[in-house]
Amino acid sequence: MKKIFKALSVLILLTTFLPFKSYAIDTDIPLNDSIVNLKMDERKLWIDHVLWTRDFLISDLASLPDKDSVLERLLKNQDDIGASIKPYYGEEAGNKLSKLLREHIIIAGKVVDAAKKNNKSDLDKYNKTWYKNSDDIADFLSTANPNWSNSELKDMLHKHLELVTAQAVARLNKNWKADIETYDKGEEHIIKFADVLSNGIIKQFPEKLS
């Protein structure tokens, strides 16, 4: 039964999201249970990141009563992402990543509130802070792992911010079709990002995943 499950997991990893298959298997190290689990776990964490960000956008822009509960769940996701790197980089590094990602969410909330109020001055200020935070995340990660290109991470994180912003704009304009299409693009993009991270861990710590 275990062999069947492993085979199915590998098949899912190789055939899901085919447009960016190269990101999924960008390593010469043979797939095994540990590698498959790492890659699927990272995808789940980062899909949750964009999913709960979307839910927060909806609640915040519509001033729904579940806003604080959704934000709490979204912040938990940042802690979960930080915890996922602790087996490789240690407690301090995991906590640092969680802190940076929590800041990423808090700043995003300020960006959304400024957009909601049409406060251009605050919108510009918080948007610059948001991009600076994404660069800090890329700097932190690329310092920890030489397989993570600083420029690639920055480009991917900037694209993530662009897609989140596009969702917010679409919802403010009540352009539901654009909102949905942008979310789909954002989900595809974040899966690529998750694969870049997991590939880097596999290359850096093959002995821990053998």
BAGURO-692928 format. One line per 10 residues: number of its first residue (from 1); their letters; for each residue x, y, z of N, C-alpha, C. Coordinates in nm, 2 decimals, decimal comma. Layout:
N
NUM) a) X/Y/Z/X/Y/Z/X/Y/Z | ... $
This chain:
210
1) mkkifkalsv) 0,08/-0,12/0,00/0,00/0,00/0,00/0,09/0,13/0,00 | 0,20/0,12/0,08/0,29/0,24/0,08/0,35/0,27/-0,05 | 0,38/0,16/-0,12/0,44/0,18/-0,26/0,34/0,24/-0,35 | 0,22/0,20/-0,34/0,11/0,26/-0,43/0,10/0,40/-0,40 | 0,09/0,44/-0,27/0,08/0,58/-0,23/0,20/0,66/-0,28 | 0,32/0,61/-0,27/0,43/0,68/-0,32/0,43/0,70/-0,47 | 0,39/0,60/-0,54/0,38/0,61/-0,68/0,28/0,72/-0,72 | 0,16/0,72/-0,65/0,06/0,82/-0,68/0,11/0,96/-0,65 | 0,18/0,97/-0,54/0,23/1,10/-0,50/0,33/1,16/-0,61 | 0,42/1,07/-0,65/0,51/1,11/-0,76/0,44/1,15/-0,88 $
11) lillttflpf) 0,34/1,07/-0,92/0,26/1,10/-1,04/0,19/1,23/-1,03 | 0,13/1,26/-0,91/0,07/1,39/-0,89/0,17/1,50/-0,91 | 0,28/1,49/-0,85/0,39/1,59/-0,85/0,43/1,62/-1,00 | 0,44/1,51/-1,07/0,50/1,53/-1,21/0,39/1,57/-1,31 | 0,26/1,55/-1,28/0,16/1,58/-1,38/0,07/1,70/-1,34 | 0,08/1,74/-1,21/-0,01/1,85/-1,17/0,06/1,98/-1,21 | -0,01/2,08/-1,26/0,04/2,21/-1,30/0,15/2,19/-1,41 | 0,12/2,12/-1,51/0,22/2,09/-1,62/0,28/2,22/-1,68 | 0,22/2,34/-1,69/0,28/2,45/-1,75/0,42/2,49/-1,69 | 0,44/2,45/-1,56/0,56/2,48/-1,50/0,62/2,36/-1,43 $
21) ksyaidtdip) 0,62/2,25/-1,51/0,67/2,12/-1,47/0,82/2,13/-1,43 | 0,90/2,22/-1,51/1,04/2,23/-1,49/1,07/2,28/-1,34 | 0,98/2,37/-1,29/1,00/2,41/-1,15/0,98/2,29/-1,06 | 0,89/2,21/-1,09/0,85/2,10/-1,00/0,96/2,00/-0,98 | 1,04/1,97/-1,09/1,14/1,87/-1,08/1,28/1,92/-1,12 | 1,31/2,04/-1,08/1,44/2,11/-1,12/1,55/2,06/-1,03 | 1,58/1,93/-1,03/1,69/1,88/-0,95/1,73/1,74/-1,01 | 1,85/1,71/-1,00/1,90/1,58/-1,05/1,89/1,47/-0,94 | 1,85/1,51/-0,82/1,84/1,41/-0,71/1,71/1,33/-0,73 | 1,72/1,19/-0,73/1,60/1,11/-0,75/1,49/1,14/-0,65 $
31) lndsivnlkm) 1,37/1,14/-0,70/1,25/1,16/-0,61/1,24/1,04/-0,51 | 1,20/1,07/-0,39/1,17/0,97/-0,28/1,06/1,03/-0,20 | 1,02/0,96/-0,10/0,91/1,00/-0,01/0,93/1,14/0,05 | 1,05/1,16/0,10/1,09/1,28/0,17/1,08/1,40/0,08 | 1,13/1,39/-0,04/1,13/1,49/-0,14/0,99/1,53/-0,19 | 0,91/1,42/-0,21/0,78/1,44/-0,26/0,70/1,51/-0,15 | 0,71/1,47/-0,02/0,64/1,53/0,09/0,68/1,68/0,11 | 0,81/1,71/0,09/0,86/1,84/0,11/0,79/1,93/0,00 | 0,79/1,88/-0,13/0,74/1,96/-0,24/0,59/1,99/-0,22 | 0,52/1,88/-0,19/0,37/1,90/-0,17/0,34/1,98/-0,05 $
41) derklwidhv) 0,41/1,97/0,06/0,39/2,05/0,18/0,41/2,20/0,15 | 0,52/2,23/0,08/0,55/2,37/0,04/0,44/2,43/-0,05 | 0,40/2,35/-0,14/0,29/2,40/-0,23/0,17/2,43/-0,15 | 0,13/2,34/-0,06/0,01/2,36/0,02/0,02/2,49/0,11 | 0,14/2,51/0,17/0,16/2,63/0,25/0,14/2,75/0,17 | 0,20/2,76/0,05/0,20/2,88/-0,03/0,07/2,90/-0,10 | 0,00/2,79/-0,13/-0,14/2,80/-0,19/-0,23/2,86/-0,08 | -0,21/2,81/0,05/-0,28/2,87/0,16/-0,25/3,02/0,18 | -0,13/3,06/0,15/-0,09/3,20/0,16/-0,18/3,28/0,07 | -0,19/3,25/-0,06/-0,27/3,33/-0,15/-0,42/3,31/-0,13 $
51) lwtrdflisd) -0,46/3,19/-0,08/-0,60/3,17/-0,06/-0,65/3,25/0,06 | -0,58/3,25/0,17/-0,62/3,33/0,29/-0,60/3,48/0,27 | -0,50/3,51/0,18/-0,48/3,66/0,14/-0,61/3,70/0,07 | -0,65/3,62/-0,02/-0,78/3,65/-0,10/-0,89/3,67/-0,01 | -0,91/3,57/0,09/-1,02/3,58/0,18/-1,01/3,71/0,27 | -0,89/3,75/0,30/-0,87/3,87/0,38/-0,91/3,99/0,30 | -0,87/3,99/0,17/-0,90/4,10/0,08/-1,05/4,12/0,07 | -1,12/4,01/0,05/-1,27/4,01/0,04/-1,33/4,07/0,17 | -1,29/4,02/0,28/-1,34/4,06/0,41/-1,31/4,21/0,44 | -1,19/4,25/0,41/-1,15/4,38/0,44/-1,22/4,49/0,35 $
61) laslpdkdsv) -1,22/4,46/0,22/-1,28/4,55/0,13/-1,43/4,57/0,15 | -1,49/4,46/0,20/-1,64/4,46/0,22/-1,67/4,49/0,36 | -1,57/4,51/0,45/-1,59/4,54/0,59/-1,68/4,43/0,66 | -1,64/4,31/0,63/-1,72/4,19/0,68/-1,68/4,17/0,83 | -1,77/4,11/0,91/-1,74/4,09/1,05/-1,64/3,98/1,07 | -1,61/3,90/0,97/-1,51/3,79/0,99/-1,36/3,84/0,96 | -1,34/3,97/0,94/-1,21/4,02/0,90/-1,10/3,98/1,00 | -1,13/4,00/1,13/-1,02/3,97/1,22/-0,99/3,82/1,23 | -1,09/3,74/1,22/-1,07/3,59/1,23/-1,00/3,55/1,11 | -1,03/3,60/0,99/-0,96/3,57/0,87/-0,81/3,61/0,88 $
71) lerllknqdd) -0,79/3,73/0,93/-0,65/3,78/0,95/-0,57/3,69/1,04 | -0,63/3,65/1,15/-0,57/3,56/1,24/-0,52/3,43/1,17 | -0,61/3,37/1,09/-0,58/3,25/1,02/-0,47/3,28/0,92 | -0,47/3,39/0,85/-0,37/3,43/0,75/-0,23/3,44/0,82 | -0,23/3,50/0,94/-0,10/3,52/1,01/-0,05/3,39/1,06 | -0,14/3,29/1,09/-0,09/3,16/1,13/-0,02/3,09/1,02 | -0,07/3,12/0,89/0,00/3,06/0,78/0,14/3,11/0,76 | 0,17/3,23/0,80/0,31/3,29/0,80/0,39/3,21/0,90 | 0,34/3,18/1,02/0,41/3,10/1,12/0,44/2,96/1,07 | 0,34/2,91/1,00/0,35/2,77/0,94/0,46/2,76/0,84 $
81) igasikpyyg) 0,47/2,87/0,75/0,57/2,87/0,65/0,71/2,88/0,72 | 0,72/2,97/0,82/0,85/2,98/0,89/0,89/2,85/0,95 | 0,79/2,78/1,01/0,82/2,65/1,08/0,87/2,55/0,98 | 0,82/2,56/0,85/0,86/2,46/0,75/1,01/2,46/0,72 | 1,08/2,57/0,74/1,22/2,58/0,71/1,31/2,55/0,83 | 1,25/2,54/0,95/1,33/2,51/1,07/1,41/2,38/1,07 | 1,35/2,27/1,01/1,44/2,15/1,01/1,57/2,17/0,93 | 1,57/2,27/0,85/1,69/2,29/0,76/1,78/2,41/0,81 | 1,71/2,51/0,86/1,79/2,64/0,89/1,78/2,67/1,03 | 1,71/2,60/1,11/1,71/2,62/1,26/1,59/2,71/1,30 $
91) eeagnklskl) 1,57/2,72/1,43/1,46/2,79/1,50/1,47/2,94/1,47 | 1,59/3,00/1,48/1,60/3,14/1,47/1,56/3,19/1,33 | 1,61/3,11/1,23/1,58/3,14/1,09/1,43/3,13/1,06 | 1,37/3,02/1,11/1,23/3,00/1,09/1,15/3,12/1,15 | 1,19/3,16/1,27/1,11/3,27/1,33/1,14/3,40/1,26 | 1,26/3,42/1,20/1,28/3,54/1,12/1,20/3,54/1,00 | 1,18/3,43/0,93/1,10/3,43/0,81/0,95/3,46/0,85 | 0,91/3,39/0,95/0,77/3,42/1,00/0,75/3,57/1,03 | 0,84/3,63/1,09/0,83/3,77/1,13/0,82/3,86/1,00 | 0,91/3,83/0,90/0,91/3,90/0,78/0,77/3,88/0,70 $
101) lrehiiiagk) 0,72/3,76/0,70/0,60/3,73/0,63/0,48/3,79/0,71 | 0,48/3,80/0,84/0,38/3,87/0,92/0,38/4,02/0,88 | 0,50/4,07/0,87/0,50/4,21/0,83/0,44/4,23/0,69 | 0,47/4,14/0,60/0,42/4,14/0,47/0,27/4,15/0,47 | 0,20/4,07/0,56/0,06/4,07/0,57/0,00/4,20/0,63 | 0,07/4,25/0,74/0,02/4,37/0,80/0,03/4,49/0,71 | 0,14/4,50/0,64/0,16/4,61/0,54/0,05/4,60/0,43 | 0,03/4,47/0,38/-0,08/4,45/0,28/-0,21/4,51/0,33 | -0,24/4,49/0,46/-0,37/4,54/0,51/-0,37/4,69/0,50 | -0,26/4,76/0,53/-0,25/4,90/0,52/-0,26/4,95/0,38 $
111) vvdaakknnk) -0,20/4,88/0,29/-0,22/4,91/0,14/-0,37/4,90/0,10 | -0,43/4,80/0,14/-0,57/4,78/0,11/-0,66/4,89/0,17 | -0,63/4,92/0,30/-0,71/5,03/0,36/-0,69/5,16/0,29 | -0,57/5,19/0,25/-0,54/5,32/0,18/-0,61/5,32/0,05 | -0,61/5,21/-0,02/-0,68/5,20/-0,15/-0,83/5,22/-0,13 | -0,89/5,16/-0,02/-1,03/5,17/0,01/-1,07/5,31/0,03 | -0,98/5,39/0,10/-1,01/5,53/0,13/-0,97/5,62/0,02 | -0,91/5,57/-0,08/-0,86/5,65/-0,19/-0,76/5,75/-0,14 | -0,67/5,71/-0,05/-0,57/5,80/0,01/-0,44/5,77/-0,06 | -0,41/5,85/-0,17/-0,30/5,82/-0,25/-0,17/5,83/-0,18 $
121) sdldkynktw) -0,16/5,93/-0,09/-0,03/5,95/-0,01/0,00/5,82/0,07 | -0,09/5,77/0,14/-0,07/5,65/0,22/-0,05/5,53/0,13 | -0,12/5,53/0,02/-0,11/5,41/-0,07/0,03/5,41/-0,12 | 0,09/5,52/-0,17/0,23/5,52/-0,22/0,32/5,48/-0,11 | 0,30/5,54/0,01/0,39/5,51/0,12/0,40/5,36/0,16 | 0,28/5,31/0,18/0,27/5,16/0,22/0,31/5,07/0,11 | 0,29/5,11/-0,01/0,33/5,03/-0,13/0,48/5,02/-0,13 | 0,55/5,13/-0,11/0,69/5,12/-0,11/0,75/5,04/0,00 | 0,68/5,05/0,12/0,72/4,97/0,23/0,70/4,82/0,21 | 0,59/4,79/0,13/0,55/4,65/0,10/0,66/4,59/0,01 $
131) yknsddiadf) 0,70/4,66/-0,09/0,80/4,61/-0,18/0,94/4,60/-0,11 | 0,97/4,69/-0,02/1,09/4,68/0,06/1,09/4,56/0,14 | 0,98/4,52/0,20/0,96/4,40/0,28/0,98/4,28/0,19 | 0,93/4,28/0,07/0,95/4,16/-0,02/1,10/4,15/-0,05 | 1,17/4,26/-0,07/1,31/4,25/-0,10/1,39/4,20/0,02 | 1,34/4,24/0,14/1,40/4,19/0,27/1,39/4,03/0,28 | 1,27/3,98/0,24/1,25/3,84/0,24/1,34/3,77/0,14 | 1,35/3,83/0,02/1,44/3,77/-0,08/1,59/3,77/-0,03 | 1,63/3,88/0,03/1,77/3,89/0,08/1,79/3,79/0,19 | 1,70/3,77/0,28/1,71/3,68/0,39/1,72/3,53/0,33 $
141) lstanpnwsn) 1,64/3,50/0,24/1,64/3,36/0,19/1,76/3,33/0,10 | 1,80/3,43/0,02/1,91/3,40/-0,07/2,04/3,40/0,01 | 2,05/3,46/0,12/2,17/3,45/0,21/2,17/3,31/0,28 | 2,06/3,25/0,30/2,05/3,12/0,37/2,09/3,01/0,27 | 2,06/3,03/0,14/2,07/2,92/0,05/2,13/2,97/-0,08 | 2,25/2,93/-0,12/2,31/2,98/-0,25/2,23/2,94/-0,37 | 2,15/2,84/-0,36/2,07/2,79/-0,47/1,95/2,88/-0,50 | 1,92/2,97/-0,41/1,81/3,07/-0,42/1,86/3,20/-0,48 | 1,84/3,23/-0,60/1,89/3,35/-0,66/1,81/3,47/-0,61 | 1,89/3,57/-0,56/1,83/3,69/-0,50/1,74/3,76/-0,60 $
151) selkdmlhkh) 1,79/3,77/-0,73/1,72/3,85/-0,83/1,59/3,77/-0,87 | 1,60/3,64/-0,88/1,48/3,56/-0,91/1,38/3,57/-0,80 | 1,42/3,56/-0,68/1,32/3,57/-0,57/1,26/3,70/-0,56 | 1,33/3,81/-0,58/1,28/3,94/-0,59/1,18/3,96/-0,70 | 1,21/3,91/-0,82/1,12/3,92/-0,93/0,99/3,84/-0,90 | 1,00/3,73/-0,84/0,88/3,64/-0,82/0,80/3,71/-0,71 | 0,86/3,76/-0,60/0,79/3,82/-0,50/0,72/3,95/-0,54 | 0,79/4,03/-0,63/0,73/4,15/-0,68/0,60/4,11/-0,77 | 0,62/4,01/-0,85/0,50/3,96/-0,93/0,39/3,92/-0,84 | 0,42/3,85/-0,73/0,31/3,82/-0,63/0,24/3,94/-0,58 $
161) lelvtaqava) 0,31/4,05/-0,55/0,25/4,17/-0,50/0,17/4,23/-0,61 | 0,22/4,23/-0,73/0,14/4,29/-0,84/0,01/4,22/-0,86 | 0,01/4,08/-0,84/-0,11/4,01/-0,86/-0,21/4,03/-0,75 | -0,16/4,04/-0,63/-0,25/4,07/-0,51/-0,31/4,21/-0,53 | -0,23/4,31/-0,57/-0,28/4,44/-0,60/-0,39/4,44/-0,71 | -0,36/4,37/-0,81/-0,46/4,36/-0,92/-0,59/4,30/-0,87 | -0,59/4,20/-0,78/-0,71/4,15/-0,73/-0,79/4,25/-0,65 | -0,71/4,33/-0,57/-0,78/4,43/-0,49/-0,84/4,54/-0,58 | -0,77/4,58/-0,68/-0,83/4,68/-0,77/-0,95/4,63/-0,85 | -0,94/4,50/-0,89/-1,06/4,44/-0,96/-1,18/4,44/-0,86 $
171) rlnknwkadi) -1,16/4,40/-0,74/-1,27/4,40/-0,64/-1,33/4,54/-0,61 | -1,24/4,63/-0,60/-1,28/4,77/-0,58/-1,37/4,82/-0,70 | -1,33/4,78/-0,82/-1,41/4,81/-0,94/-1,52/4,72/-0,97 | -1,54/4,62/-0,88/-1,65/4,52/-0,90/-1,64/4,45/-1,03 | -1,51/4,43/-1,07/-1,48/4,35/-1,19/-1,46/4,21/-1,15 | -1,56/4,13/-1,13/-1,55/4,00/-1,07/-1,47/3,90/-1,16 | -1,49/3,92/-1,29/-1,42/3,83/-1,38/-1,27/3,85/-1,37 | -1,23/3,97/-1,37/-1,09/4,00/-1,36/-1,03/3,96/-1,22 | -1,11/3,97/-1,12/-1,07/3,93/-0,98/-1,04/3,78/-0,98 | -1,13/3,70/-1,04/-1,12/3,56/-1,04/-1,00/3,52/-1,13 $
181) etydkgeehi) -0,99/3,58/-1,24/-0,88/3,54/-1,33/-0,74/3,58/-1,27 | -0,73/3,69/-1,20/-0,61/3,73/-1,14/-0,57/3,64/-1,02 | -0,68/3,60/-0,95/-0,65/3,50/-0,84/-0,59/3,37/-0,90 | -0,65/3,32/-1,00/-0,59/3,20/-1,07/-0,45/3,22/-1,11 | -0,42/3,33/-1,17/-0,28/3,36/-1,20/-0,19/3,36/-1,08 | -0,24/3,42/-0,98/-0,16/3,43/-0,85/-0,13/3,30/-0,79 | -0,23/3,21/-0,80/-0,21/3,07/-0,74/-0,11/3,00/-0,83 | -0,12/3,00/-0,96/-0,02/2,94/-1,04/0,12/2,99/-1,01 | 0,13/3,12/-1,00/0,26/3,19/-0,97/0,32/3,14/-0,84 | 0,24/3,13/-0,74/0,29/3,10/-0,60/0,33/2,95/-0,60 $
191) ikfadvlsng) 0,27/2,87/-0,68/0,31/2,73/-0,68/0,45/2,72/-0,75 | 0,48/2,80/-0,85/0,61/2,81/-0,90/0,71/2,85/-0,79 | 0,67/2,95/-0,72/0,76/3,00/-0,61/0,79/2,90/-0,51 | 0,68/2,82/-0,47/0,70/2,71/-0,37/0,80/2,61/-0,43 | 0,79/2,58/-0,56/0,88/2,48/-0,62/1,02/2,53/-0,62 | 1,04/2,66/-0,64/1,18/2,72/-0,64/1,24/2,70/-0,50 | 1,16/2,72/-0,40/1,21/2,71/-0,26/1,24/2,56/-0,23 | 1,15/2,47/-0,26/1,17/2,33/-0,23/1,29/2,28/-0,31 | 1,30/2,32/-0,44/1,42/2,27/-0,52/1,55/2,32/-0,45 | 1,55/2,44/-0,40/1,67/2,49/-0,34/1,71/2,41/-0,21 $
201) iikqfpekls) 1,61/2,38/-0,13/1,63/2,30/-0,01/1,68/2,16/-0,05 | 1,63/2,10/-0,15/1,67/1,96/-0,19/1,82/1,97/-0,24 | 1,85/2,07/-0,31/1,99/2,08/-0,36/2,09/2,11/-0,25 | 2,05/2,18/-0,15/2,14/2,22/-0,04/2,15/2,11/0,07 | 2,04/2,03/0,09/2,04/1,93/0,19/2,00/1,79/0,14 | 2,07/1,74/0,04/2,03/1,61/-0,01/2,04/1,50/0,09 | 2,13/1,52/0,19/2,15/1,41/0,29/2,03/1,41/0,39 | 1,96/1,52/0,41/1,85/1,52/0,50/1,72/1,47/0,43 | 1,73/1,46/0,30/1,61/1,41/0,22/1,63/1,28/0,15 | 1,73/1,21/0,20/1,77/1,08/0,13/1,68/0,97/0,19 $
